[in-house]
Amino acid sequence: MYAPFAEYVSEVYGREATVHRHLDVAEIPGLLDAGRTVLASVHYGIRHPERPAPGGAGIWCW
């Protein structure tokens, strides 16, 4: 689902974009420290951490 956006970013802006389908939150600081830009798509359900994760989110890095 997010791969077409990553491809678009690569083609139009010449930036390498990577879709991470399974990325732990603890890994994000390392990506930022490496100079990557991180765009995270999250479900509105994260407002309720006591509930099970609903899924349907993704993370892009470039």
Secondary structure, 3 states (H helix, E strand, C coil): CCHHHHHHHHHHHCCCCEEECCCCHHHHHHHHHCCCCEEEECCHHHHCCCCCCCCCCEEEEC
